[in-house]
Amino acid sequence: MKLKRLLILPVAVAMLASCSKDNSAPVADQTLSPFTTTPTFQNHVSTVTQTFDEGFEAGTKTAYADGNVTFTSGSWDLNLALVGTSTSDAMVGSHSVRIETTGSIAMNFNVTGCSTVTVKHAVFGSDASSTWELLVSTNSGSTYTQVGSTITTSSTTLSTATFTVNNSGSVRFKIAKLSGSGRINIDEFTVNGFDSGSGGGSGGTVGDNTNMLLGNPSSAVTNITTSPNNYLYDHTYYIDSYNRDAGVPNWTSWYVGPTSLGSTARQDDFRADTNLPSGWFEVGASDYSGTGFDRGHNCPSADRTSTVAANSATFLMDNMIPQAPNNNQHTWANFEDYGRSLVTGSGDEVYVIMGTYGTGGTGSGASATTIDGGHVRVPAHIWKIYVVIPNGNGDLNRITATTRVITIDVPNLNTVSSDWTQYLTTPAAIEAATGYTFFSALPSSVRAALRVEKDSGTGTI
């Protein structure tokens, strides 16, 4: 088990404007109504703790007959299931659970509160595809109800399924295999603690290392009826304002510190987000193919290497934007590397806000305004803001008028320079392009100073 404490919250950023680069505020593109909102600012803060990440490494069971096994997280019932260790078992590490026919695995213990559950799954060996479901019990296993959609497992490579639970009470979980043919492997069963939604406006407390520490610039809310294009979506490891009609986030916000970075390998498990609200279009893993644009991460994979679950979460397709390859692989990669170097080399921690604005970019081929049959909008500009402070406690109170803020605004063109310092600008310029307000959780005098700060980029490359 990898027991990591991750504190998380909602932050913000935005989109809208011209295609040419200069150092003045970009001009807002009035045709982008789905990207614009009328901001009424509040600071909604949430804390999420990873309750456990069960890798099934500690237990042993070699037969399918029903029986209990004690793993690091607690006792589990394995019915028509065993602990697989063969070369045909798909696994992270040296063990995973293997379920046959209509078997199941179930927790014999409760946890208090859960926001999301993530599960790695694959077919065993060359077996046929199978279906399964996640079930939750709120009465210590007396009865169960299904969570999310039924999952089909067809690949021999581990994929990640994510389920939204959002229950603050006492819960336990069960995976039930539904189809009788084939066997499946289950690994890295991760339970993330309940998002309490504590804080707000001018009251409550704000936790360090949370993903939306500095405010909610677009006042994104979790209301699919009134705000489908400014939908606040907490992915546990990052938070975004998702735009249903554009098929991309308006902005994404996250924290990078020593607890965020580890040795977990890049998972590369690009996939549709099946937890989007019912009826919303789910961008698929191959939907960018042949478009001339990369699947550009908002929250990057390398910023989430503490656990497999954290890294895998960054490969959901609603964490992607159509990004010109040279922009993504050079300019953006260099800036992201620099941000992480502040943590690993300079002893800092960084609060990050990223977003896009405008419509239309040029990748490795022709220019485009949309891809995927019009389901995904191609942005004209991609921007990111770093707020950098020395590693420590009481982060919100330690941000002052002299805190370092690094902001870049890069055209979504394949001809951009790899030198990100050429695109330095101010948060105020991004605000002018998007209609959002950054740093709303900070005192007005501090916010006023930081929003006009333009970093020199000195010594960065």
N, C-alpha and C positions, 0 to 999 in steps of 0.2 A: 504494500500500500504506500502510496506517496501522499502524505498528509500535508497539504500546502494551504496556508491561510492567504486568501486573496481578498482584498477589500476593493469594492467596486462602486462606481457611481456614474451618473449621467452628465455629459458635457455637450459642447455644441460647435457648429460651424455652418457653412452655407453654400449658395450658388446663384450665378446670374451675371453675364456681361460680355464685354468686347473681346475680340480675338487678338488684338495687337498688344505687345508687351511694352509697358513704359513704367516709370516710377510713380506716376500719379494714380489716383484711385480709379479702378476700372469703371467703365460706364455700364450701368445696369441694362440688361437685355429685357425689354418690357414684354417680349413674347413668351417668357418663361413662367406663366402663371402657376403651373403646378409646383414650381420651386420656391415661390414667394409666399410669405405669410405676413400677417400683421403682428409683430412681436409684442407680447405682454410678458415681461420677464419675471421668472421666479427661479429659485434654486432648489430643485427637488433632489434630495440626496438619498442614496440607498447603500446598504452594506451587504455584500454577499460573501459568505465564507464557504470554502470548499470543505464539505463535511467529510467525505472520504473518496479516494480513488482506488477501487479494489481491482488489483491485477491478478488475483487468484494464484499468487506465487507461493503462498505459505501452506496450502492444504494439499492433501493427497486422497484420491479416490480412483480406483482402477476399474470399477464395475458400474454398469448402468442402473443396477437395482437402487431403489429409493434409500436415501441415507443422508445424514447431516455431516457437514464438513466445517471445521473452524478455520476461517481465513483471518487475515489481519483485522478486517472490519468487524468480524463477528461470525456467528454460526449461520450457515446457509443450508437449506434443504435442496438436495440434488436428486430429482426424480427422473429416471430414464436419462441420466446425465452423469458424466464423470469428469475428472480433471485430466485434460489431454496434454501429453508431453511429446508426442511423436512428430516426425518431420512432416507429416500430413496435416497436423493441426496448425491453423493460422493463429499466431500469438504475438504478443509484445512481451519480451523476456523469454522464459522457458516453460510457462504454463498458460493454459486458457481452459475454459469450460467447454465441453463438447456435449451437445444435446441431440438425442435421436428421436425418431418418430414424433410423438406428441408429448415429449417430456417438458420439464420446467426446472427453473432454479428460482428459489425464493429466500428472501431474508427472514431469519427467525428472530429479528430484533427490529426495534423502531428507531427512527431518527426524528428529531424535532425540527420541522420546517424544511421545505425544499422548493427551490426556484426551478431548477432544471435537472434533468438526468441525461447523461450521454453514455452511449454504449458502442463499443467496437464489435463488429460482426463480420463473418465470412463463412463460406461453405467449407466443409471438411473435405480435404483431398479433391477428388473429382466428382463428388456427389452432386445430385440435382439441386435445383433451387428449392428454397423453403420459405415459408412465411411464419412470422411470429409477432407477438405483441407485448407491450409493457403494461402491467397492471399495477394499480396502487390500492393499498388497504389503509383505511383510517380507523380500523377497529382491531388492530393487532392480528390481522390475518384471518378474521372470521369471514369476511367477504371482500371481494376485489372488483374494481371497475377499470376499464381500459383507459390508458392515457395516450392521446395522440392517435396517429394512424397505424394501421397494420404495416409491418415492414417486410419487404421481400429481399431475401439474401440470395444473390446469384453469383457473386464474385469470389474468387479464391484469395483475393487481397482484402485485408481488413478495411472496412468502411465505418464511418461514424454515424449513428442515428442520435438525434437530439430530441428530447421530449420536454415540453413546458408543463410544469406541475403547479407552481405557485400556490402552495398550501403551507400555512404557518403552523399547522398542528402536528400531531404525532402520526407518522406515516411509515410504511414499509413497502417494498416493491417485489414484484415477481415477473419473470420472463416466461412466457408460455409459447412453445412451438406449436403451430397450428396445423401444418401439413405433415403427412406421414412419411413422405419420401425424402431421403437425404438426411444428412446430419449438418449441424451448424456449430461454429465456434463463437463463443462470447468472451470478450476480454475488456479490460479497462472500464469497468462499471463505475461511473462517477456521479456522485450526488452532490449538488451545489446547494448551499443553505438558502433559506428563504430571504427574498428581497423585502426588507421590512418597510422600505419607503419612508424611513424616518427623516425628520427635518423638513425644510421648506421655507419659502419666503424669508422672513427675518428671524424665524425661530428654529428650534432644534439644534442638533449638533452635527458637525460634518466630520466624517472619518478620513484620516490620512489614507493615501494610496488608492482612493476611490476614483472611478472612471469619469465622473462628472463633477469634480470638486469645484470647478470655477464657474459653474452656472449652466443654464439651459437657454442658449441664445435664441432659439426659434420657438420657445415654449411648446416643444413637441409633447404630445400627450398620447396615452394609450386608448384612443377612441377611434375605432375603424370607421365609424359612421360620419363623424364630423371632421376627422383629420387623417384621411387615408394617405395624403401626400406630405404629412408632417407627423408620422407615426413613431412614437417613442418606443424603441425596441431594445430591450436589455438582453444582450447575448452572454451575460455573465462576465466574459473576459473583455468586452468592449460594449459600448452603447452607441446607438445611432438614431437619427431621425430618418426613417425610411420613406421613400417616395414610391407609392404603389404604381402610379402611372408612368414614372420614369424608369422603374426597374433597377434603381440604384439608390444608395443613401444620399440624403441632402448633406449630412455631415456625420462624422464618426468621432468618438471621443474615448480616450483611454489613458492609462497611467503606465509609465515604464520606470521601474526601480530594480533594486537587487533581487527582490522576490519574483520579478517577472521573467528573469533571464536564467536559463539553466542549460542542460545538455541534451534536451529532447530534440530528436531529429525532425526535419521538415516532413510532414505527413503527406502532402500532395494529394489529399483526398477531396478534391474539388467536387461539390455536389449541390443539388438544389436544396433549399431550405423548406422542408415539409412542415415546419411549424409556423409559416406565415399564416395570417388569417384565412379562413376558408373562402375559396373562390378567387383568391389573388393569384396572379400569374407567378409561377416558380421558374426562375431562370435556371436552365440546366447546365451541367458541367461542360458540355460541348457546344453551347449556344454561341460562343465567341469564335468558334473555329471558322477559318477562311475569311474573317472580316478584316484582317490587317491590324487588329488591336489585341493587345495582351489582356489577360484577366488580371487587372491591376488591383492588388489588395488595398483596402482602406487601412484597417489595422493589420500590419504586416506579420507574416509568419514568424520572423526572427525576433519580434517583440514579445512573443508568447512561447517561450521554450522551457517553462517551468514544469509542465506536465504534457502528456500526450493529449489529454482532453483540451487543454488550453490552446495548444498548437493547432489541433484539428478544427477547433471552432473558427479559426481564421480562414478556413477554406470553404465556408458556406458561400454560395454564389451571390447572396445579397450583401456580402462584404466586398464585392468587386465592382470596378468601373471599367468601361472600355478605354484603355490607356495606350497611347502610341508607344511602340516597343522601345525606342531610344529614350523616351521620357521615363518609362517604367524601369528599364534595365540599367540605366546609367544615371540620369539626373536624380531621379527619385531614390534609386538604390544608394547613391552616394550620400544623399541627405539623411536617409534612414540610418545608414552606417554611422554617420556623424552623431546622430541623436543617441544611439546606443553607446558610442564611445564616451559620451559624457557620463554615462552611468558606470561603465566598466573601467574607464581610465581616469575620470576626473572626480569620482565620488559624488556625483549628482543624482537627482531624480528628476524626471521630466513628465509634465502633463502635456498631452498632445491633443490637438483638434485638427481634423482634416476634412476638407470638403471640395466640392466642385461648383462651377457656375457656367452659364452660357450653354449654347448648343452648337455642336459641330466641331470635329477634329479631323486630323489627317494621320493615319497610321502608316503602315508599310505599303499600303496601296492607295486607293482613291480616298477622297474626303467623304465623310458620312455624318449625318445628323442622328441616325438611329441604326441599330442592328437588331438581329433576332426578330425580323418581321415587324419592326416598329415597337417591340416590347421593351427595348433597352435604349435609353437616350445616351448619345455620345456627348460628353461635356467639352466645352471650349477651353476651359481653364481648370487647373487642379492646384489646390493650395493647402498649406499646412502651417500650423503654429506650434512652436515649442515654448513652454514656460519652464525655465530651468532654475532649480534651487538646490543647494547642498543637501545631501542626505541627512534626514533628521526627523523630528516629530513636530506636530502642530503646524502642518504645512500651510494651511490657509493664512495663519497669522504671521508666517515668515515671508510671505510674498509682499514685497514693498515696491515703492515707485522706482527703485533701482534694480529690481529683479531682471535678469536677462530674458528677453523675448525674441525669438527668431522666427520670422515669417517669410515664406516664399510663395510666389504666385507664378506658375509655369504654364505656358500655352500647351494645349494637348496636340502637339505637332511632332512629327518624327525628326524634324530638323533642329530641335532644341539642343543647346549646349549641355555637355555633361557637368559643367561647373555650375552648381546650384547657387553659388553666391551672385551670379548674374541676375537672379530673379528675386533678390531680397526686396521686401516691401514692408508695409506696416499693417497691423490688425485693422486700423481705421480704413485703409484702402479696401480690404476685404469686406468690411462692414458696408461700405458704400456700394459694393457690387451685389451684395446679397440681402440687405435689409435686416441682418441679424445684429445682435449686440454681444460682444465677448466680455468675459470677466465680470459678469453681473453679480457674482457672489462676493466680489472684493469691495472694499470701501471706495466711494466715488473718486476720491483723490488719487488712489492707487490705480484704479481703472483708467482714469483720464491720462495718467502718465504712460501706462503700458500700451494703450491702444495706439499711440503715435510713435512708439519706439521702432526704429529701423536699425537692425543689427548690422555691424560692420563686416561680419564674416571673417574677421582677422584670425589668421592662424588655423583656418579650418580645413584647408586642402593643401 
